[in-house]
Amino acid sequence: MNITGSIKEVRAQVKEWRRQGLTVGLVPTMGYLHEGHKSLIDRAVMENDRVVVSDFVNPIQFGVNEDLSTYPRDIEADKRLCEAAGADLIFHPTPDEMYAADFFTFVETQKVSEGLCGKSRPTHFRGVCTVVSKLFHIVMPDRAYFGEKDAQQLAVVRRMVRDLNMDIEIVGCPIIREADGLAKSSRNTYLNKEERKAALVLSRAIFHGREMVENGEQNAETVLSAMRDIIESEPLARIDYVEMVDADSIEPVTKVHGRVLAAMAVFIGKTRLIDNFIVENC
């Protein structure tokens, strides 16, 4: 497995793979990889001849006073995980490699990026779409793999690919959880022992909400109210949002019908965590 920070070298390698008739999968990440990321790489290795993992903490998707400077990084551990999973190339650029000093071109979606996380992080998805679009142009993959934990991000990327006629298959992969239910996240490392225990309130609310729907409850507010009650019972938890929306358009729904996303963002202490569940054909 190779690692490079050079756009030119990535393009040269992919060009050679294409010359050999090989398919290419891309797993975009911000590094500090865990089992959730590994599940994406595993899937990509199964479905493609060659796999590129991008490992880049993208500065333009962080807002003012967000955790860009403290976001966890460990490229040596990332290399070990990627190699064990069977990735072929890590693209680990610097911000200067990705963004020229006078960079001012952005890719932005509307509507689908405006609710949920878009409300409290208004520039976030512009940064996501811009960097993902750049990665797609650099790697030119056949398929790109994203985790369903970031369900709105997945919906935004799918809409961007559709609307801009990008010839790339977007593959969503299931949430990977710790043994006690907490969704795996690089930001979990911010939690102290007490906060880590308190964070389980997210998965408890998710599991309870899903169970209500599976048992026949179709009123969205009834489900959301029960989920909020669980979260609000935890003193260290502060709700950013708990909402139910159409999983593709991210428009709010009042009834659980079709493909529906129940999503939440909750602060545990100073750490903002997200979780969700998706139900279909209810």
Secondary structure, 3 states (H helix, E strand, C coil): CEEECCHHHHHHHHHHHHHCCCCEEEEEECCCCCHHHHHHHHHHHHHCCEEEEEECCCHHHCCCCCCCCCCCCCHHHHHHHHHHHCCCEEECCCHHHHCCCCCCCCCCCCCCCCCCHHHHCCCHHHHHHHHHHHHHHHHCCCEEEEEHHHHHHHHHHHHHHHHCCCCCEEEEECCCECCCCCECCHHHHHCCHHHHHHCHHHHHHHHHHHHHHHCCCCEHHHHHHHHHHHHHCCCCEEEEEEEEEECCCCCECCECCCEEEEEEEEEECCEEEEEEEEEECC
